[in-house]
Amino acid sequence: ISNVRIASAAANADTAASPISLGYNYAVSGWRVVGCDTTWPSSVGSALSAGIEGGAQSGTYVGFNYVHEVYGSLATPQNHGIYYSTENSAAVFPANDNIIEYNYMVNCTGGSFVQFYSSAGVDMERNTIRHNVGVTSGKYGLNLNISFISGDVYNNVIIGTPLAGLQFNNGGASTFAINVSFNTFYNCAYSGNYSVISHD
């Protein structure tokens, strides 16, 4: 998917859908999303959407995209700029070996700029998040949540997050190998409840 502009969702949209969703078809991998312009300007918290939803995919490339005006409920900020997950415990296919780079994410006030999450408790490994810029989120900057256990996070610029600029949660895994280097965090954790880099 390349060079597509999707101005989606009315201000009161309440459907769990994203402008670009790679979905949860576990037999498919290797998607590329390059040079796209996506937005999700709904303020309804039940929408559960993202500017780009990687879903439970492996081997994808998401780069050079403009993700902006991703809104949602401030009480339940679960609409993110870019989102990957492993949520189906019956068909366990984790989000591994994905590259997220050179994306510009602005006004993602419905959630975090980038979020990985595994409600199935399946380890997510070897993901790379690099050379991205995020300005003004409603939650975290980069939220490497439950079971993100290995990868590289470097040369990102994160500005304006009420919670941590970088959040880890390895889900209790015995190994935890994430390289974090050369990132810039400015005006992060300004709500006072978190440190700039946090392990939950």
C-alpha positions in Angstrom: 0.0 0.0 0.0 1.7 3.2 -1.0 1.0 6.9 -1.5 -2.6 6.7 -0.4 -4.4 9.5 1.5 -7.3 8.3 3.7 -9.2 11.0 5.7 -11.4 8.7 7.5 -14.1 8.6 10.2 -16.6 11.2 11.2 -16.2 12.9 14.5 -18.7 10.5 16.2 -17.6 7.3 14.4 -17.8 4.3 16.8 -16.7 1.4 14.7 -13.6 -0.5 15.5 -11.9 0.1 12.2 -8.7 1.8 11.0 -7.9 3.7 7.8 -5.2 1.1 7.0 -5.6 -2.3 8.7 -3.4 -5.2 7.9 -5.7 -7.3 10.0 -5.6 -10.6 11.7 -5.3 -13.0 8.8 -2.5 -15.0 10.3 -1.5 -16.7 7.0 -0.5 -13.4 5.5 2.7 -11.6 6.2 5.1 -9.2 4.5 2.8 -6.2 4.0 4.4 -2.8 3.2 2.7 0.5 4.0 4.8 3.4 2.5 4.2 7.1 2.0 0.6 7.1 3.2 -1.4 9.9 4.9 -3.9 8.6 7.4 -6.2 10.1 10.1 -8.9 8.9 12.5 -10.6 12.1 13.9 -13.3 10.3 15.9 -13.6 11.3 19.6 -15.6 8.2 20.5 -13.6 6.0 22.9 -15.3 2.8 21.8 -13.9 2.9 18.3 -10.6 1.1 19.1 -8.8 2.2 16.0 -5.4 3.4 14.8 -3.9 5.4 12.0 -2.2 2.3 10.8 -3.1 -1.1 12.3 -0.4 -3.7 11.8 -2.5 -6.3 13.6 -1.0 -9.7 14.3 1.3 -9.6 11.3 5.0 -10.5 11.0 7.6 -9.2 8.5 5.8 -6.0 7.7 7.3 -2.6 6.7 5.6 0.6 7.8 7.6 3.6 6.7 7.5 7.2 5.5 3.9 7.7 6.5 2.1 10.8 7.9 -0.2 9.7 10.7 -2.2 12.5 12.3 -5.3 13.6 14.1 -5.9 10.2 15.7 -8.5 11.0 18.4 -10.5 9.1 20.9 -11.8 9.3 24.5 -9.4 10.9 26.9 -10.8 8.6 29.6 -10.0 5.5 27.6 -7.2 6.4 25.2 -7.0 3.3 23.0 -6.7 4.8 19.5 -3.0 4.8 18.5 -0.9 6.1 15.7 0.5 2.7 14.7 -0.7 -0.5 16.5 0.4 -4.1 16.5 -0.9 -6.9 18.7 -1.3 -10.6 19.3 -4.8 -11.0 20.6 -6.0 -14.4 19.4 -4.9 -17.1 21.8 -6.6 -19.8 19.7 -4.4 -19.1 16.7 -1.2 -17.8 18.2 0.7 -15.8 15.7 2.7 -13.0 17.3 3.8 -9.7 15.7 7.4 -10.4 15.0 10.1 -9.0 12.7 8.3 -5.8 11.8 10.0 -2.5 10.8 8.5 0.9 11.7 10.6 3.8 10.4 10.6 7.3 9.2 6.9 8.0 10.2 5.7 11.4 11.2 2.9 11.1 13.8 1.2 14.3 15.0 -1.8 14.8 17.4 -2.4 11.2 18.2 -4.4 12.3 21.3 -6.5 9.1 21.3 -3.6 7.0 22.6 0.1 6.4 22.0 2.2 7.1 18.9 3.3 3.4 18.6 1.8 0.6 20.6 2.5 -3.2 20.7 0.2 -5.3 22.9 -0.3 -9.0 23.5 -3.4 -9.9 25.4 -2.8 -13.5 24.5 0.5 -13.3 26.5 2.5 -14.4 23.4 6.1 -13.0 23.1 6.7 -10.5 20.3 10.2 -10.5 19.1 12.8 -8.7 16.8 10.7 -5.6 16.0 12.5 -2.4 15.0 11.2 1.1 15.7 13.6 3.7 14.3 13.9 7.2 12.8 10.3 8.2 13.7 9.0 11.6 15.0 5.9 11.8 17.3 4.5 15.1 18.4 1.6 15.3 20.9 0.0 12.0 22.1 -2.7 11.3 24.6 -0.9 8.5 26.4 2.6 7.2 25.8 5.1 7.9 23.1 6.3 4.3 22.3 4.4 1.7 24.3 6.0 -1.7 24.1 3.5 -3.3 26.2 2.8 -6.8 27.4 5.2 -9.4 26.0 7.4 -7.2 23.7 10.6 -8.9 24.6 13.2 -8.1 21.9 14.0 -5.6 19.3 15.7 -2.3 18.5 14.4 1.2 19.3 16.7 4.0 18.2 16.9 7.5 16.8 13.3 8.4 17.5 12.1 11.9 18.5 9.2 11.9 20.9 7.6 15.2 22.0 4.7 15.9 24.3 3.3 12.8 26.0 1.4 12.9 29.3 2.7 9.5 30.3 6.1 7.9 29.6 7.9 8.7 26.4 9.0 5.0 26.3 7.1 2.3 28.2 8.1 -1.4 28.6 6.3 -4.4 29.9 7.9 -7.8 29.1 5.0 -9.8 30.5 7.2 -11.6 33.0 9.4 -13.2 30.3 12.7 -14.6 31.5 14.6 -12.9 28.7 14.3 -9.2 27.7 16.6 -7.9 25.0 15.7 -4.5 23.7 18.3 -2.1 22.4 17.3 1.5 23.1 19.7 4.1 21.9 20.0 7.7 20.5 16.4 8.6 21.1 15.2 12.1 22.1 12.4 12.6 24.6 11.1 16.2 25.1 8.2 17.3 27.4 7.3 13.7 28.2 5.6 12.3 31.3 4.3 15.8 32.0 1.3 14.5 33.9 3.6 13.7 36.8 2.6 10.1 37.1 5.5 8.5 35.1 9.1 8.8 34.5 10.2 9.5 30.9 11.3 5.9 30.4 9.2 3.4 32.4 9.0 -0.3 33.0 5.5 -1.3 34.2 
